[in-house]
Amino acid sequence: MKGYEPGTYGQRWAELYDDVYKPDDSIVELLSRHAGDPPRALELAIGSGRIAIPLAERGVEVSGIDASPEMVEKMRAKPGGEAISVTMGDFGDVAVEGEYPLIYLAFNTLFALLSQERQVECFQNVADRLERGGRFIIDCFVPDVKRYDSHNTRTAVSEIISVDEHTLEMSVYDPVDQTIDSHLVRRTESGESIVLPVAIRFAWPAELDLMARLAGLELEDRFGWYDLRPFNERSTSHMSIYRKPD
Ligand SMILES: C[S@@+](CC[C@H](N)C(=O)[O-])C[C@H]1O[C@@H](n2cnc3c(N)ncnc32)[C@H](O)[C@@H]1O
C-alpha cells in the first residue's frame, strides 16, 4: 500500500486500539511459563502494553521494540507502563543487546513485515538474540483465501455499532506476494469517517516452520491458541513455540 510505513499502523490505530483489543490472560499465563529463571522476555511490536504490562506484573522483566511512538505513549500512560524499556525501530531487525530466554510476537504481527525476505530476516535476528534453549513464541491466523472474490478483493460490513456508526472493511489480496492491503473505514457518531489502514504479508504455518529451520530453530509445539486448545486442519489460528537447540 503506497505510503504505508512501519509506523503507520500505530499512528492510525493508537487512539482506538485499547477500546477494540482487550488483554487475554491465557497469553500472559503461557508466556510467563516460558520466561526462564530469572524471568525475562522481549516483546517484538510491544504496542500499548496489552500483553507486556500484565506479564511484567507477574514478575517477568519485559522489554520491547516498536516503531510507533503513539502506541508506546499509550503504554507509558498506564500503571506499570513507564517501567518497561522500549527500543524504537523496526522489530524485524531485533536491534537490541543481549540474549533472552523468551522472545514473543503476538497478534499476527509477524505479518506486518511485508515480504518473505523480511520475515526470514526476522527469524534469523530472533535466533541471534535467543539464549540456547530459548523460545520464540508467535501467534498467527491460518490464511483463508476463500474470503476473497474472483477479483481477489473483499468488501464486508465488520460492525454496525449504532444507528449512526459502522465499520466497513475493504481488502485487496495478492496471491503471488501473499499480501493483503485493507482499509477499515469507521463512521463515527458525528458522521466523520476514519480510515484505519492495515497492510500484511501472510504465511501458512508450514512456511513459518521453514523460516524457523533456516534460522536454526525447531518447532517444539503448536496449539490452536495460548490456552493450549489443539491445532488441527480446522483451526483458524495457531500459537507456535520455536526453540533454539541447547
Ligand atoms: C496489532 S498491534 C500489537 C501490539 C501488541 N503486541 C498487542 O498484542 O497488543 C501491532 C503493533 O506492531 C507495531 N508495528 C507494526 N509494524 C512494525 C514494524 N515493522 N516494526 C516495529 N513495530 C511495528 C505497531 O506499531 C503496533 O504497536
The ligand as a Tripos MOL2 file, in Angstrom:
@<TRIPOS>MOLECULE
LIG
   27    29     1     0     0
SMALL
NO_CHARGES

@<TRIPOS>ATOM
      1 C1         -1.6400   -5.2800   16.3940 C.3       1 LIG1
      2 S1         -0.5300   -4.2840   17.3240 S.3       1 LIG1
      3 C2          0.0410   -5.4390   18.5060 C.3       1 LIG1
      4 C3          0.5370   -4.7980   19.7740 C.3       1 LIG1
      5 C4          0.7830   -5.7650   20.9210 C.3       1 LIG1
      6 N1          1.7710   -6.7690   20.5690 N.3       1 LIG1
      7 C5         -0.5200   -6.4620   21.3220 C.2       1 LIG1
      8 O1         -0.6290   -7.6820   21.1280 O.co2     1 LIG1
      9 O2         -1.4260   -5.7680   21.7590 O.co2     1 LIG1
     10 C6          0.7930   -4.1510   16.2140 C.3       1 LIG1
     11 C7          1.9760   -3.3400   16.7290 C.3       1 LIG1
     12 O3          3.0490   -3.5440   15.8250 O.3       1 LIG1
     13 C8          3.7340   -2.3330   15.6090 C.3       1 LIG1
     14 N2          4.4330   -2.4710   14.3240 N.ar      1 LIG1
     15 C9          3.8840   -2.7670   13.1180 C.ar      1 LIG1
     16 N3          4.8550   -2.9150   12.2060 N.ar      1 LIG1
     17 C10         6.0290   -2.7090   12.8520 C.ar      1 LIG1
     18 C11         7.3880   -2.7670   12.4600 C.ar      1 LIG1
     19 N4          7.7430   -3.0970   11.2120 N.pl3     1 LIG1
     20 N5          8.3420   -2.5330   13.3970 N.ar      1 LIG1
     21 C12         8.0080   -2.2310   14.6800 C.ar      1 LIG1
     22 N6          6.7310   -2.1770   15.1120 N.ar      1 LIG1
     23 C13         5.7600   -2.4260   14.2090 C.ar      1 LIG1
     24 C14         2.6510   -1.2890   15.6570 C.3       1 LIG1
     25 O4          3.1790   -0.0090   15.9460 O.3       1 LIG1
     26 C15         1.7640   -1.8380   16.7840 C.3       1 LIG1
     27 O5          2.1780   -1.3430   18.0350 O.3       1 LIG1
@<TRIPOS>BOND
     1     1     2 1
     2     2     3 1
     3     2    10 1
     4     3     4 1
     5     4     5 1
     6     5     6 1
     7     5     7 1
     8     7     8 2
     9     7     9 1
    10    10    11 1
    11    11    12 1
    12    11    26 1
    13    12    13 1
    14    13    14 1
    15    13    24 1
    16    14    15 ar
    17    14    23 ar
    18    15    16 ar
    19    16    17 ar
    20    17    18 ar
    21    17    23 ar
    22    18    19 1
    23    18    20 ar
    24    20    21 ar
    25    21    22 ar
    26    22    23 ar
    27    24    25 1
    28    24    26 1
    29    26    27 1
@<TRIPOS>SUBSTRUCTURE
     1 LIG1         1 GROUP 0 **** ****
